[in-house]
């Protein structure tokens, strides 16, 4: 569990989502999905960022990717006693959803991001407009990321490497750079040697 920061309202939690909790009939923790990797997630709760997984038979119940939590989704679940993990039991109704057709000609819908609201634009010319600067204080960094973006590498270990890195560097205020670097090198080498891979 990492530092909670400014609370859930700062990341989009409000009445639309809060009003859905009583109907679920339990004492559930609301959380927003930050990173989604199939059945493994990083979620933000009122206590901070934590690992999250689908509860019990939810993976069987939510067989289609569109039915499962995606980045930006609000979920309700139960926290472990330590608060370090969340078991996702419910997907709250989405307010908005950015979708595309999944690759491979299957014709299935793929959710890119849910509950989109403050997502930065991807049109680089907009970053020349000073009116954008107030809403996106990191506009220069976003522009650099857009200008130097590349296609995700085709590698069977990409997901493992991505998860390892996200766990090791988040939140920046909670890491020891030297320790994080050593752990990252060890875990990346293990992944590249096919050691400790998750299916």
N, C-alpha and C positions, 0 to 999 in steps of 0.2 A: 504494500500500500504506500502511495506517495502522498505528498502534501496536497491538501484539498484546494488550496488557492482561494478563489473568489466565490465558490459555491456553484450549484447547478444552474441558478438563474443566469449566471454570466455566460453559460454555454447553451442557452436556449430553452431551459426548462421553464414551464409556465403552466397556466391553468389548463390549456388544451391537453397536456399530458397528465398533470396532477389529477384532473377530474376522472381519468380512466382507472386509477388505482383502486378506489373503493369497490368497484364492480368485480374486481379480481378475487375478493374475499380472503384476504390474508395480509400479513404485515410484510409487504415487499419493499425492497430497496430499489428506487429508480436509478437508472444508469444510462449513460449515452455511450454508444459504441465509437471508439476512436480508431481501432484497427481491427479488421476482420480477416481471418484466415480460415475459412471453412467452418470448423466447429470450435476454433480457438480464437479468443478475442482479447483486446485490451479495452477496458471500459472505464469511464469516469463516474464515480459516485460522489455523494456529499463528503466522503472521507478521502477522496483523491483517486488516482488511477490505480487499477488493479487488473489482474488476470481474470478472465471470465470464460466459462464453458457452457454449453447447452446442458440443461438439466435432464437427467434420466433418459427418457425416450423421446425427447424433443427432436433429436436428430432424425428419428424415424417418422415423427409426426410432420416435421418440416422438411419433406424430401426435396422439394424444389428450392433452388438458391433464392428465388424471389420471395419465398416464405420465411426465410431465415433472416436474422438480424444482419444488417449491413452498416457500413460507415455512416454515422449520423443518426442511426435509429435510436429510439428510446426503448429500453427494455425494463422489465421488473423481475427481480430475482431475490435470492436469499444469499446473504454474505456469510462467509466462514466466520468462526468465532474471532479469529485474528483480524478479520477484515481484509486479508490479502487476496481473497478470491471471491468471485461471484458466480453463483449457479443461476443461469438465465432460465426463467420459467415462462415468461410472457413477453411477446413483442407488442408494444403499444402501437395503436393506429398511427400511421404516418400522416403528417400534415402535407408534405410534398415529397416528390421522389424524382430523381433524375435517372432515366432508364435508357437502355439501348438493346439492340438485338444481340444475343450472345454469339460469339464466334463459332465457326464450325458448321454453319448452315443448319443448325438444329431449329432455328426459329424461336427459341425460348427467349423470354425477356430476362435481362440482366440489370440489377440495380447497381448504379454507379455510386450514388450517394442519396441518403434519405434526409428529410427535414432540412432541405437546402434553404439557406436564408442569407448568410453572410459569406458565402463562398467567394473568394477573389476571382475577378474575371481572368480569362486566359488570352484575351486579345492584347497583345503587347503594346499597341499604339495608345491604349487607354491609360497607360502608365506615364504618359507625357502630360496628362491633365492634372493640374494642382488640386482640382476639386476631389480627386480620388484619394489624396494623401491623408485627409482627416480620418476617413473610414478604414484605411489600410496603412497604419503607421509603419509597417514593414514593407511598404510598396517597392522600395529599391531591391530588397532581398527577393521578393516575389518575382520581380522583373528579371533578375539575374537567373533565378531558377527556371523561368520560362525560356529565356534565351539560351540556356545551356542544358536544356532537358534532353534526355535520350530515351530510347526504347528500353524497357526492362529486359535484362539479359535472359536468354533461353538457357536455363540451367535447372537440373533436377533439385539442386540444393537452394534455389533462390528463396523459397518460402522459409526454410530453416534459418538462413542467413538474415533475412528480413526480420523475423521474429527475434532472433538473438540480438541484433542491433537495437531494435526498438526497446527491448527490455533493459539493455545495458545503458542507454543514454537518456532514459526518461524517468523522472523529470531531471533536467540539467542541474537543478539546485540540490538534488539528492545523490549525486554521484561523486566519486573520487576519481579524477581524470586518470591518474596512474593505474589504479586498480581496474577501472573500466577498460582501459586500453589493454592491459594484460589479459583480462577475461575475454575481451573481444578477439584478440589474436588467437587465444587458445580455442575458443568456440568456433571461430571461422576456420581454423586449421582442421579441427575435428570434422566440421561439416564438409570441407573439401576432400577429406579422406574418407567420407561416408561413415563417420563414427557419430553415434548419438543422434541419428536422423529420426525424425518423427514421420509417420506415414501421412 
